[in-house]
């Protein structure tokens, strides 16, 4: 009898423990769902009140992860709906990230007039063969290279620059260099640097007989408030200075939900690219953030966009198609007339012309 009583006293607490767990797990899931919902609402704040202080910087860092917030909200809402049907009403909120992303450019079903590739080739990468093999399979008219090192540029030159007749290269180890490969002349090239020394290239090319301004851009990663402000200010100023047809391409270190792309959008520079991850490449395009972009002014429309394969970098390359809007080409603002066509850029070889540098703004 005593043994039975003792046994009963040992097992009695179990039902109470189970009830406690049944209460704790849903409460935890509701807390996680609430945090995911707050995360999905951050872009609304970023677009309306971007700011330039530490709080704005922190919010912008959290704004990048919208697909993950949506997936978390969707999964938890589905789980909790098994015990409370009201959670089913919350399922459509998972679409918020695609409604709050910066505005995409107009899309056209007409034939592509220009194929443009953006490839962050990684400062530690020295062999361009994987990139060149992909470009052989998927040709491009213009290729924008970021994190271009001197050794990579040398190997690129040894490979005949992938068959591109016109190149504009400024390889550097620090800060990372930039480059443009083109099948058409690049006019009036200028090398600039922002307030923190990050480079960007400005040049002009013709698209169906009309001039287009090309900006190859790679601001510093916004891992501090001053870098965050420098990135946003750079994209805002470049977008604001574009009166004619413009293409901005590069590793912008900003996702579609970042204040930097909202700033460009205010000046009608819009995304041809999507929201899928391009960094890091180790995530095989499933895990990460999309920070490599092609933006165009409203004179132009996108025709397609997709990510490329692993090219040995920590970023996946992107490829996009653009063309004039149906009512275009417009009488675009012409570049300064200095009658100079660049067929080769600066890299550590004696027979290569240096790009005129304009440091600072």
N, C-alpha and C positions, 0 to 999 in steps of 0.2 A: 504493500500500500504506500509505504513511504517512497519507495522507488518510483512508483507511478506518479505520485504527487510531484516528486522532484523533476521527473521527466516533463510533466505538463508545465511546470514553472519555467523550464528552460525554453520550451518551444512557444510559449504564449506571446512573447514580443514580436514574433515573425510577422503576423498579419498587420500589426501596427507599422512595422518597418516598410512593408510593401506599400501600404497606403501613403506613407511619407514620400517614397520614391515616385509613386504615381502622381503625386502633387508637384514634386520638385522638377521632374523632367519637362512637363508642359510649361511650367513657369520659366525654365531656362530657355526653352525654345522660343517662347514669346519675347523674352529679352533680346535674343539674337535676331529675331525677326524685326523687332523695333529698331535695332541698330542698323540692319540692312535697309530699312525704309528711310531712316535718316540719311544714310549714305546716298541713296538714290535721289534724295531731295537737294543734295549739295550743289549740283550744277545749276539749279534755279537761283541759288544765292550767288554763285560765281558769275553768272551772266548779268544779273541785275545790279550787284554790288561787288565788283571784282576786288577793289582795295589793293593796297600795296604794303601791308604790315605783316607782322608775324602770324596773326590769326588768319589772314587771307592766304598766306603761304601754306600753312598747315591744312586748311580746307582744300586747297588746290591739290595737295599730295593725296588726300583721301578721295578726291573726285575722280581719279584715274580708273578706279576699280569697279566701274558701273556694271559690267556683265556679271561679275562675281556677286555683287549685291543682289542683282536680279535673280540669279540662280539660287542664292540662299533664301531669298524671300519666297520664291516659287516652291522650293522643296519643303520649307517649313509650313507654308500655308496649306500645301497638299496634305502633309502629315496631320496637322491640327484639325483639318476639316473632317477627319474621321470621327472626331468626338464633338466637334462644334461646326455645324454646317455654315455658320456665318463667315468662316475663313475663306469659303469659296468666293465670296464677294471681293476678296482682296487679291485674287489671282491676277486680274488684269493689270495691277500695279507693276507687275514684272516688266511691262512694256515701257515703263518710264525712261530708261536709259536711251531708247531709240527715239524718244520724243524730246529729250533734253539735250541731245548731242548738238554740237555746232552745226550750222546749216550746210548741207551738201550743195555742191554746184549742180546746175541744170544738167540733165542727162539727155543725150541725143541718140537716136537710132540710126542716124546717118553714118556713112563710112568715116573711119578714123583718119585724121589728117596728120597727127603727130603721136608717135609712141615715145613715152618718156619713162625712164627707169631711175629709181633712187636706190642706192646701195651704200649702206654704212659698212665699209670693208674691214673695220677694226684695226686700230693702230698697231696691234701686235701681229697682224696678218701680213705676210710678205709675198704670197703667191696668188696672182689673179686668175689662174687657169680655170677654177670652178666658175667664177663670174663670166669669163670669156666663153666658156662652153655653153653656159645658159643663154648668153646673148646670141650665140650662133644659132641656138634652137629657137629663141624668141627674140628676133631682131628689134632694135630700138633706134629711134632717130637721135635722141639725146639721152645721155647717162650722167646723172649727178652723183659724184662720189664724195662721201664724208669720211672722216678719220683717215685721210690719205697720207701715208707715211712716205718718206723718201725711198725706202727700199721697195715698197709696193709700186711706186711710180716708175722706178728703174726697171722692174720686171715687166710692167705694163708697156714701157717703151720698147723693151727687148722683144715683146710679142707683137710689135707693130701697132700698139694702142688699139688692138682689137679690130683693126681695119677702119677706124674712124679717122677721117682726114683732118678734122679740126679739133684741137684739144686745148684746154685751158686748165693748167694744173698748178696748184700751189701746195706741194706736199710739205708737211711739217710734223715733227714729233710732238711738239708742245708749243702752243695749243694745236689740236688736231688740224690737219690740212684739209683742203677741198680740191675738187677737180670736176671738170665738165668734159665729156667726150661728145662729139657732134658730127653728124653727117652733112652739116651745112655751116657756112661761115658764121663765126661769132664776132660781132662788131662791138667796138668801144668797151672792152673789158676793164673793169676796175675792181681792185681788191680793197675791201673795207674791214674794219674791226669795230666791234661794239665797245661799250664802256669797260668791259672786263677783258677785252683782247680776243674774243671769239671772232673768227673770220666769217665773212660772207662775200660772195662774188656777184657782181652785177654785169650783165652783158645783154646784147640784143641779137635776135635772129629773125629771119623772115619766114612767115607761114602763109603760103599762097599769095606771096607778093606784098604782104603787109608786115610791118615790124611788130615784134613781140618782145617785151622786156622779160628777161630771165634772171631770177634771183636764186642762187644756190646758198642755202642757209644752214648753219649748225650752231645754235646758241648753246651755252654751257648748260649742263643738267641743273635744274632748279633745286639743288640740295642745300641751299641757304637762302635767306630772304633777299640778299642783294643779287644773287643769281636768278632768283625767281623774277625780281623786278626788271633785271637786264633783259631776260628772255621776253617778257611781256612787252616791254618798251620797244625792243627791236622789232618784233612782229607788228606792233601797232604803227610804228613810224614807217616801216617799209610798206605796209598796206596803205597807209595814209598818203604816201608819196606817189602812188600809182594812179596816174590819170588815164593811161591807155591800157591796152591789152597787156596782161602780166601773168607770168607763171612763177610761183614760188615753190621750190622743191628742196627736200633735204630731211635730215634727222632734226625735227623741230623740238625734240624733248618735251612734247605736249600731246596729250590725247585729245580726242574729239570733245571731251568734257572739260578741258582746261580753259582757264581765263585767257591764255595766250591765243587760242583759236577763236574764242569769242571776240577778242580785240581785233583780230584780222577780219572777222565777219562784219564788224561794224563799218569797215571800209570796203565791204563787198568783195573780199577775197575769200573764196569758198572752197570746201574740200571736194576734190575728185575722189580721194581715197576714202576707204571705209573705216570701220572701228575694230577690225580684227587685230590680234596681237602681232607685232613684228619684232618685239624684244621681250625676253631673250629667245634666241633661236633654239635653245635647249628645250624649250617647251613645245617644240614641233608645231608652233602656231596655235596651240590650244591654251597655253598658260602664259600670261604676260600682259603687255600693254602695247597698243598701237601708237607709235610715236614718229614713224616715218611717213611723210605726207607729200602730196602734190596739191597745191592750192591754185586756183585760177580766178581771174577777174570775171565779171559778168559778160564780157565780150565773148568768152569761151565756154564750151560745154564739155562734159566728160562723156566718153563713149564706153569705157570699160575700166575695171580695176581688178587686179588680183595680186596675190603675194607670190614671190618666187621661191625656189628651193634653197636649201642650205648651201651657202657659198664659202663656208669656212669662217664666217664671221659670227659675232654674237647677236647680229640682227638678221632678219630675213629681208631680202630685197623686195621692192614693190615695182609693179609695172602698170601704167595707166595710159589710156588713150584720150586725146583731146581733139577738138575741132572748133572752128568758128561757129558761133550761134547762127541759126538759119538766116537771120537778117544781116549777118556780118559777111565779109570783113569790113570793119569800120575804117574811117580815116583816123588811124591810131596816131598817138603822139610819137613823132619820129625821135630816134636817138640823136645825141649831139653829133654834128658832122665833123669827124676828124679823119675820115677817109683811111681808116686803118682796119684791116681784117686780120684777126689772129688765127693762125693755123697751128700754132704750138704754144704751149704755156710754159711756166717755169717749173723745172725740176733739175736735180743736180747733174745736168749734162751741159757741156760747153756750147752745143749747137742749138740751145733752146732759148727763146726770148723770155725775158722776165715780164711779169705782169706789172703795169704801173700800180703802185700801192697808194692807197689813200687811207691812212690810219686815223681813226677817230671820226666823229660825226660833227 
